[in-house]
């Protein structure tokens, strides 16, 4: 039977003439779309903030926001519906939302790493198969019961109803699962890797099942009047298989060629053309699958799989369209879904009992099936339970399936509402359930692990390495960091460079995490020379670290990437510091206020298992010494690859230590003593003290140690430096008045230094300091304040009870 459409005699205009002409903007398509979009974004973002303490994924807030605006809540007000969501605006809203959905599924395909699926082996495949099969089997009994219990559902064919019920029961939301794993810092653990691999298998299977279910639903309407329609599902499936084969065999090699051309330095003028052709390919693929009889998002997803994963081209595509699609257009799809969801359709004890039955059956099938197979694969019981809970995650893909089922009239309004509620409940319970399971796990003993570090033992072996963990925000920080290491490399150093990347709502940050190599908790890649291939930036970091190691034989560099939220980034830093038993952490100071990194630094300073240095980089670039190193090519198989050349600057570098007394300043003094062994470094130690009645007093609080007062410890540290004093060390003394800050600032400004080292320090309570910054202490904050900014870089040191390796003429000593 041919489909007929009834056109609306009322023509809806795009834009109004304005209020001065008596037009109501809400009666016109485009102004109303703007209001709808603003309302959806406000609602979803507000709910996201409310649910953030519960660590729920953003998709929960977006689904709830759609339901809140729909007939279940605010949408029950007829005036609200009449003016904000009139029936004539629904096709417009859904069309815009569908464009966002189309490109989002393209991004999902781009981010899906097919090579990792192939590498995951039989274990992940078996777990995924069990997580699909058992829920699908359970859905058979539920389908029989629902067709009898829900009015109108019996009119739908059993096969069509079972297909959509089975897919909704067995599906796992891959993007939502990745977000939950990242938030819980499980993404690179064994459980996380297994869950991601199994979910990837599940995702592929879900799209196949969805295509099958949609093909079956094509024969749902009009089959009594035209027997040839019974062959429609077969033709749809065959056409779908041919489409996928064409995309993988013909289009994928073409997109690989485009990716290589884009990444090369030739024909840069064509880059924009490649991007536009790819975006056009997304639309064309969607049109082709819609022409076949499968939803257009299937075509966009398959086209995304043709883009080479991990390439610069893939990263640039995501960068171009991700924020616009996920931040603006995708919430509109949840809103349109919410407008179709009427929870009030679930009436009476019988309907609510059906809801409980659907949720219970779905959870039991998914969790039990995954748990049993995981145990058979020799995965521990606790991890097996966690895998089951993780695989039970629903989300956007579930909504897509349900919306298609509703459009095809396979699901009634009541059944649609029940399955949407099931998706919400199962996803909402994932995070708290996993947190409850892992709650009994206690963190490692910080003090024990630190004190037992072998690199902190007293030894005279000159080959003993000083271990330093240096954090950076990007490759631009490496020149200054390497120059700082040059001043310390009198004896061997093992440098761990950690690239800190904030985990945001952008899915590209999830892709970055997934491509990091396994290193257990936290979300860091394996510390190795090769490093992770995370777009183009970490490759630059890897090449620079390898080049520096080749130039400086005494410095061994390993690099890693930590991707985490700012609220828990310090946990990643501290974990690596303990695991690698470093004696100092160097943190970058971000001079832009309000960026959240200050809180990360403060939490590290508060709980660090070793000494910490806050590095304020004011272009601490010793020109020729390190700029050339960043351009040295990594080692290759060529004969001259192991002999890179650099120009070492002979200019004397000036380092100043402001010594006011106390443990932090003594630590700074020891670092300066190490730097003094560099042949091109001149160290000036400026001792600052108060003088009263010819008596000298420390500028800091005299905290008495059990063995010696602080004053005696300060004198002992200075005497040790004097004993080892060389031509490159200058000791001076400066009497300061009550305004310590201004005196110190004038000292630094009157001399041209490359680097100033100060202790974080503790000062008398009656001393008032302006421009104090929590991470830097009073003096460090004053030296780096915007009002009295100095030209040189600053290293602010905080002492820790753990010993620090420092050299003297006899070897390595412990302080």
N, C-alpha and C positions, 0 to 999 in steps of 0.2 A: 504494500500500500504506500503510495507516494505521500511524503510528508508535506503538509500544508502549513503555511505561516500566516497569521493574521497581523497585518500591519496596524500600528497605532495611528489613528487619523490625526492625533495631536502631534504636531512637529515640535520637537524639543530643540531650542536654539542653544548654541554653544555658549555665548556670552551675553550679558545684559547691557542695556544702554545706560545703566547707572541709576542711583536713587533720585537724581534730579529730574529724570524723565519718568519717574514713578514706577520703575522696574524693581522687583524683588529679586536680588541675586540668587536666592535659594530656589528660584523657579527655573534657573538656567544650569546647564550641565556642568560647565567648567568651574564657576564659582562654588557650586555645591560640592564638586569633587574636592576642591581645596579645603572646604570646611570639614568634610568627612575625613580627609587625610590627617588634618591637624588633630581632630578629635581622637582618631585611632592611635596616633603617635603619642598623644598626651596620656591616654588611658593605659596603653601598653607600657610606657616608660614609668608611669607612676606605680603600676603593679610590680614592675621589675625591681624598683627600689624597695618596695614593701617586702618582697620575697627574698631579697638579697641576703638577709641574715640567715635564712633557711638554706642557703646555697643551692637554690633551685635554678635550673637552666632557664634562659630567657624565653624559650618556647612555651613554658608553662604560663608565664605572664601574658604572652601574646594570645594564647588560646583562651585564657580566662577573660582577657580584655574583649575579645570578640564575643564571647558568651554574654558578658556584662552588657554590651551594647545591643544585643539581640533580644528576641522576644522572651527570653528567660528572665530579664531584669528590666533595664531602662527601656527596652523596646516594647514593653507592655503599655507604655504611655503612647496613645494614639497620636497626640500632637507632636511628640518627638519623632515618631515614625513619619508622619505626614510632611514635616519640614526638613528633617535631616536625612532620613533614609526612605524616601518615597519609592514605590515599586518601580517607577520608570527609570530610577537611577541605578537599580541593581545591575543591569547588563553593563553599564558604563564602568561601575566600580569593579565588577568581576573581570572585565576585559583588561583594565589596568593592572589588577592584581595578578591576572594570568601571565601578563608579560613579565612581571617580577618573578613569578613562580618558574616560568620558562628559563630565565637566566640563572635563577638559583640552582635549579637541577643541572644546568650546564656546569656551574661551579662545583657541584657535588661530583659530577663525572670527572672534572679536571683534577680534583683533589683525591679521587679514589686511585690508590696506587696498585695497579694490576700486578706489578712485579712482586710486591710484598704478599699478595694473595697466593701467587705461585710458590713463593718461598715458604709460606706458612706451614705447608705439609698436611699430612693426613689428620693430625690432632685437631687443628682448627676446623678442618672440613667436617670431621666426624661430629664435633660439638655443634657446629652450625646445622648440620643435617638433623641431629636430634632435637635441636631447638626449633626446627621448622616442622618436623614430622609429627611429634607428639601433640603439640597444640592443634595442628591440622586435623589429627584423628579425633581429638576431643571436640573440635568444632562440629563434627558430624552429628553427635548426640545433641549438642546445643541447638544446631540448626533445626533438627526435627522438632524439638520442644518449642522453639520460637515460632515456627510456622503455624503451630497449633494455638499458641498463647496470644500472639499479637495480631490484632485485627488488620486485615489487608495484606499481611505477609504471605498468606497461603496462595495468593494470586500469582506470586512469583515462582518461577520454576525452581525445583529443588537444586539442580546443578548450579544455576546462576547464584542462588542464595548461598549455597555452600562455598562456592568459589570466593565470594567477597568475605564471608565470615572466616573462612580458613586463612585468607591472606591477612586480615586484620588481627587474627589471633597469633599468627606465626611471625609477623614482621618485627624487625628490630630497627629503630631509627638510628642510622649510622652517625649523622652529624650530631645528634643530641647525645649519643653515647660517648663520642669523642670529647664533647664539652664537659660531661660529668667526670670522665676519667681525668681530664686535665685539671679540673677544679679540685679533685681529691688527690692529685699527685700520684696517680696510678698508671698514667698513660704509658710510661716506659718500663714499668715492672713486668714481670712474667705474666701476671693476671691481665694487666692492661693490654699487652701485646697479643695475648691469646684472644681476648675479647674483641679487639679491633679486627684481627684477622677473621675471626668467626663472623663478626658483624658485616665485614666486607663480602664474605660468601653469602650471608643472609640477604644483603642488599641486592646482589645480583639475582639471587633466587626470587626475591620479592618482586623485582621488575618483570621477571619472566612470568611469575604467577599472576601479576597484575595484568599483563598483556593477555594472558590466557583467560582471566576472568572477564576482561573487557570484551574479548572476542566472543565469549559465550553469551554475554549480555546483548550482543548485537542481534541475536535471534529471539530476544525476549519480547519485542514488540512486532505485531503483525504477522507472526508465524502461521496463524491459522488461515490467512488469506493468500499466502504465497509460499508454496512449499520450497521454492528455490532458496528462500531465506535460511533454511536449515543448513545450507552449505556455507553461509556467511562466516561462521566461526573458523571453519577450516581455511577459507581464503584469507582471512585476517591473519591467522597464525603463520601460514605459508609466506605471505607478504612481509610479515614482521621478521621472519627468519632471513629472508632475502635481503631486507633492508640492513639488518645487523651485519650480515656477511659482507655486503657492499661497503659499509662504513669501515669495517675492520680491515678489509683486504685492499680497498682502493683509496678511501679517504684518509685513513691513518698514515700511510706512507707519505701522502701529500702534505699532511699537517706536520709530519716530522721534518720534511724539507723546508716548510715555511718557518718552523721553529729554528732551524739551523741558520737560515738566511737572516732571521730577525736577530739572532744572537751574535752573528758575525759583525765585524766592523765595516763591512762593505754594504753599500746601498742603504745607508741609514735613512735616506729620503723615502724609502719604501716602507718604513716601519708602520706609519699610520695606515697605509693601504692594507698591510697584513692584518692589523687589528680590526679594521672595518670589514674586511672580507670574512674574518672569523665570526664577528658578531652577526653578519648577514647569514653565515652558515648555520648559526643557532636557529635563526628564524626559519630558514629553508628546511632544516631537519625537522623542526616542529610541524611545519606544514605538511611534509611528506608523511609522517606517521599519522597525522590527523586525516590525511587523504586515504590512508590504508584502513583506518577505522580504529586506531589506537591513539590514546591521548597524546597531544603534542609534546608534553613534557618528557615522554619516553624518547622521542627523537633528540631533544636537547641533551638529555642525559647520555645517550649513546655518542653523540657528537663530542661531548666533553671527554669521553674515554679516548677519543682519537688524538687529543692533545698530549704530547710527551710530558709525563709527570716530572716535576722537579726542575723543569727547564726555566730559563730566564723569560721565555715567551709566556709560559704558564703563569709565572709570578706576576708579569706585567698585566696580563689579562685580568687576573684577580684584583690587582691593585686598581685597575681602571673602573671596574663595574661593581666590586663587592659592596662598598659602602652604600652606593645608591640603591642597589637591589635589596640587600638585607636590612638596611636601615630605614628605607622609605617605602618600597613597593611590597616587600614580603609581609609586613604587618597588615597590609590591606587584604591579603589572602586570608589571614586568620580572622579578620573582621568579617569578611564575606561568609566565612564558614560559621562564625558565631551567629550571624544574622539568620542562618538556616537552622541553628540548634535551639530547640525549644524544650528546655528541661521539664517544663510543666506538662509535657506530653506523657511523662512517666508518672502515671496516676495509679493510686491504689497499691495495696500490699503485694499483689501479684506482679505488677510492673517493677516495683523496687526489689522484690525477690529475684526477678530475672536479672536486674542490674548486678546484684550481689553474686548471682550464679555466673554471669558472664565474666566478671572481674576475677572471681575465684578460679574458674576453669582456665582462663587465660594465664593467670599467674602460676597455677600448679603445673599446667602443661609445659610452660616455658622453663620454669625453675627446676622442676623435677627432672625433665628430660635432659637439660644441660648438666645438672648435678650428677646424675647417674653416669653419663658418658664421660664427664670430666674425671670422676673417681676411677673409672675403668682405664683412663689414660694416665693414671698414677699422679694426678694432681691432688694436693692436700685437701682435706674436707672443707676447711675454712675458705680456701681459694675457690673450690668448686661451687660452694654456696654463693660466693660473691659473683662468680661468672654467671650463674643462673639469674641472679637479681639484675645484673647488668644487661644481659640479653633480653630481659623483659621490658626494656625501655622503649617507649613509643614516642611519637612526635609528629613532625610535618608529614612524613610519608604516610603515616596512618590516616591523617586528615585527607590527604590526596585520595587515598583508596576509598574512604567513606564518601567524599564528595562525588567521586565518579559513580559510586554505587547509587547515590541519591539521584544524580542526573539521569542515570539509566533506569531509574524507577525500580531498582532491585531492593533498595532499603526504604522502608517507610519512615515517616518523621520520628516516630517513637523509637524504632530500631536505630536510627541515625543518632538520636540523642543518647541512647544507652551506650553505643560504641564510642562516642566522643567522651563520655564520662569515664568509660573504661580506660581510654588512652590517657586521660588526665591523671587518674588515680595511680595507674601503674608507673607512670613516669615520676609523679610526685614522691612516691614511696622509695624510689631507687636510692637517692642520696642519703636520707636518714637511716635506711636499712644498712647500707654499707658502712656508714660511720659507726653504727651500733655494733656491727660484726667486728670491726677493727679497733673498737674502743679499748680492748684489753691490751693492745700492743703498747708497750712502754718505749720511750725514746732511749737511745744509748746513753750510758753514763758519760757525761761530758768530761768531768774531771779525771776519771780513770783513764779514758782513752787518750786524753791530752798528756797526762803525766807519763804514760807508758810509751810515748812516741820515741822510736829509736833514733830519730834525727835530732833529739834534744838531749842526748846523753853527752856527758863530758868525754871528749876524745881529743887526741892529738893527730888524728888522721886528717891530713890536708885535703883528702878527697871527699870528706864529709860535706854534704850539700846543705845549704840553707834553703829551706822550702818556703816559697812565697806564693800566695794566691792573690792575683791582681784582677779586679773586676773592671770591665769596660762597657760602654754603651754603644760602641761601634768601632769600625776600623780606624776612624779618624783619631781615636785616642791612643793608638799604638805607638806612633813616633815618640811622644812624650814619655810613655811608659817604658819603652825600650831604652831611652836615654837615661831615665832614672835607674834602670837596671845596670847600665854601663858603669854608673858610679859605684855600684855595690859588688861588681864581679871580680873583686880581688881573689876570692876563693870560689869554688863551684857553687852554682845556684840552680835550683830546680824551680822553674817558674810555671805556674798554672794560670793561664789566661782564661777568664770566664766572661763570655759575652752575655750580658743581661738583657733579656727581651721580655717586655711586659706582655702578659697574656691578656688579651682583650676579647671583646665580643666578636671580633672579626674572625671569620673561619680560617683566614690565611695563617693566623697565629697557631691554630690547631694543626694545620698542615705542617707548619714548621716543627711543632713538637713531634708529630708522628714520624717525621723523617730523621729525627735525632736517633742516634744509636742507643742501645740499651746500656744503662749504667745503674739500674735499680732506682730507688728513691734517692734524689728527687728527679725532676724533669730535666736531666742533663744528658748530653751526648757522651759517648765514651771518650776519655781523655786520650787523644791520639793525634799523630801528626796529620793524618789525612782529614780528620774532622768531618762534620756533617755537611751535606750539600743543601743548605737552606737558602734558596734563591742565589743571589750573587754576592751578598755581603759576607756571609761566613766563609765563602771561598776566598775572598780577599784576606780575611783574618787568618785562614789556614796558610795561605801562601806567605804572608808576612811573618808569621811565627816560624815557619820552616826556614825562611831566608835568614832570619835573625839567628836561629840555631846554627846554621851553616857558617855564619860569619864569626860567631862567638862560641868557641869550643867549650868554654867553662860554664855556659848557660844552656841548660836543657829546657826547652819550651814545650809545653803541652797545652792544648786549648780545648775548651768545652763551651757549650751553649746551654744556658739555663732559661727556660721559658716558664714564667709563673706570674700570678697576680702579685701586685705590689704588697698586698697584705701578708703574703707568705714567701716573698722572694728571699727574705733573710734566712729562712729555713734551708733553702737550697745552698746558699753561700756557706752557712755553718756546717751543713752536712759534708760538703766537699772539704772544708777546712779540717774537719775531724778525720774524715776518711783518708786524706792525704797527709795528715799530721804536719800541717804547715806551722811555721813559727811566726808568720805575720800575714795579715790580710790588708791589701791596699784597696781602698774604695774611692771611686771618683766622686767629687763634690759637684753637684749640679747647681750653678749659680742662678738659675731661673726658679723663682719661688713658686710654690703652689703646684709642683709637678708630681708630688707623692714620693719621689725618690729620697727626700730627706728623712721620711719616716723609716724607709728601708735601712738607711745608714744608722739611724739612732737605735734601731732594734739589733743590728749587728754589733754596735758598740756596747750595748747593754749585756749581751749574752755571748760574746765571742770567746772561744776557748784559747785564744792567743792574742798577741799584741795586734793593734789595728792602726793603720796609717790612712788618714784622710788626705787625698791628693787633690789640691786645687791647681789645675793646669792653666797656666797663663802662657801658653805656647812655649812650654819647656822643651824647645826644639834646638838641639845643638847642631843645627844645620847639617853639614855634610856627613856627620857621623851616623845619623840614623835615617835621614830621608832617602839616601841611596839604598839602604837595607830593605826598605819596603818594596823596592822595585827589583830586588834580586829574584830571579825565577826560582821556583822550587826545584829540588833535586830531580834529575831525570837520568836516563841511561846513557846520556852523552858523556864523552870522556872528560870534558871540562866542567861538567855540572857541579862537581864537588869543590871547585876552586873559584867561588865568586870573589869579586874584588870590590872593595869600598874604600873611600877616602876618609881617613881618620883625622878629625880636626885637631890641630895642635894648640888651639886657643885654650888658655887656662880658664876652667870653670870655677866660679866663685860660689861657695856654699856657706851660709851663715847659720849658726845654731844659737838661738836665744835661750840661755839657761837661767831659769829663775828658781830652780830647785824642785825636788819631788820626784816620784817614780817615773812619771811621764817624761820629764825633762832628762832624766838619766837614760831612759831608753833612746830619746832623740840624740843624746851625746854618744851613745854606743854606735848608732847608725852613722853618725858623722865620723867617728873613729874608723869605721870600715871604709867610708868614702875616701878618707885621707890617704889610703894606700894607692889610690889611682894617681898615676903620674901627671895627669893634667887637671887635677882638682886642688884648689886652695880652700881650706876649711877655716873659717873664723868662728871661734866660740866666744860669744858675748855673754859674760856672766852679769846678771842684773841682781842688785840687792839694795836693801834699805840700810842706811847708816844713822845711828843715834848714839851720841856720847861715845864716839869712836868704836862702837860695837856694830858688827854687821849682822843683819837679820835677813832670813830668806823671805822672798816675796810671797811664798805659799804658806799654807797652814802647816804647822809642824806636827804631823801625825807621827806619833812615836811607835816605832817598830818594837817587837818583843825583845830584839837583841840590841839594836842601836837606834838612836833618834835619827830623824830624817837628815839633820844637819851633818852628822858624821857620815852618813851614806853619800850625801852630796859631795863632801870633801874627798871621800875615798874614790868616787868616780872621776873627779877632776884630777886627783893625784895620779890615777892610773893613766889618764890621757896624757898628763905631763910626762910620765915615765916613758910613754911611747911616742912623745912629741917629735915630729919631723919638721922639715922646712916648709911643708905644705899645711901646717896647723898653726894658727895664730890665736893666742889666748889673750883676751882683753877683759877688763872689768868696767862696769858702768853703775854708778850710783843713781838710783831713780827716786823720784819724789812720790807723793801719794798717787799721782796720775800715771800709773804704770803703762796704761794703754797708749797714751799720747807719747810717752817717752820711747816706747818700743817702736811705734810707728815712725817717729822721727829718725831713729837709728837706721831703720831699713831704707827709708826714703833717701837718706844722705849717702848711702853706699849703693853701688850697682852690683846686685847679686843675681845669680841665675836661679838659686833655690834657697828658701828659708825654711829651716826645720825648727818646729816648736813642739813642746809638750801640750797636751790638751789641758792639763793642769787643774788645780783646785786653789781658790783664792779666798782670802778672809771675807767673812760675810758682810763686813762694813765697807768693802770695796765696791764701788759702783762702776759698772761697765756699760758702755753703749755699744750698739751694733753686735751684741753677743749672739752667736749662732750656736744652737745646741750641739751640732755635730763637731764643731771646730773648737769649742772652748772660747774663753774670753779673748785671748790674744790672737788666736787663729781667726776668730770671727772679725776682730777689729782690722786685721791685716787684709782681709778679703772683702770687707764691706764695700758697698757701691759708693758710699760717700767719701771714703778714704782709700780708694783702691790703689794698690801698689802694682808695679809692672812685673815683678818676678813671681814664679810659682811658689806654692807653699805646701809643705808636708806636715800635717798635724798628727802627732804620735800619741797613742794611748797605750800605756803599759799593761801587761798582764802578768800574773804570777808565773806562768809557764816560762821556762828559760829560753833565751834567744841566742843562737849561735853567732859568735863574733870572733874575729881572728886577732891573734897577737903574734909576736915573733916565734912563739913556741908551737903554734897551731891554732886549734879551735878551743875557745873557752865558753863556759856557760855562765850567763849573768841572770 
